[in-house]
Amino acid sequence: MSQPTHHQIATYLTNYALSELVKYVMEDTGCSIEQAMEKVYNSSLMPALQDEEGELYVQSPAYLYELMNRLDLIYEQ
């Protein structure tokens, strides 16, 4: 069995982080899964999270959630 590539690892960890972010939004706001997905996917964090070279995907989902909330507050002002 061969080792996973950097891209495969990045994709797996990004998808895991996204699913956890959606759960956190649903828990904190009581919104539907569709609304939570919209918030996460339209957040200021998404471009940075999808950038494999930045390796933000290796951070914990809890950290990413706090970062997402802070970034969105900054950009809303």
Helices and strands as residue ranges (DSSP letters): H 6-29, H 33-41, H 46-50, G 52-54, G 56-58, H 61-76
